[in-house]
Amino acid sequence: MITLVDPDELAYSPAFAQGVIAPAGKTVYVGGQLGTDGSGAMLDGIEAQTVQAMKNVFAVLAAAGSGPDHVVKLDIYMVDGVDAQVGYAASRSVWGDRRTAITVVTTAGHARPGALVEIDAIAVVPE
């Protein structure tokens, strides 16, 4: 079970936690996931890519015996110039109302041409 940390002296956010305490044990580190389908084809647009990248993160978590409720850190990298609000809404459609430590960064681009978003995660693998 993870514990969210939201100190009183910091502003509360319904979207993310200021910190997360993870229990000792196994941890899964999900490498950057793009908005690609099972064949490796890149989907079109920030909304479709974000939804698929989140689904890909969830697939790795499931394969490791974990899941979204055990994520202690989520990093989202969006290409500069995309509509971040569309990306946020798309991620929330998959992620839901879960809160964890989240960082969102804009980048000049990603290693794969056409990639608009990349998402990685750190999660606890429950016993």
ABEGO torsion letter per residue (X at the ends): XBBBBBBAABBBBAABBABBBBBBEBBBBBBBBBBBBAAGBBBBEAAAAAAAAAAAAAAAAAAAGBBAAABABBBBBBBBGBBAAAAAAAAAAAAEABBBBBBBBBBAEBABBGBABBBBBBBBBBX
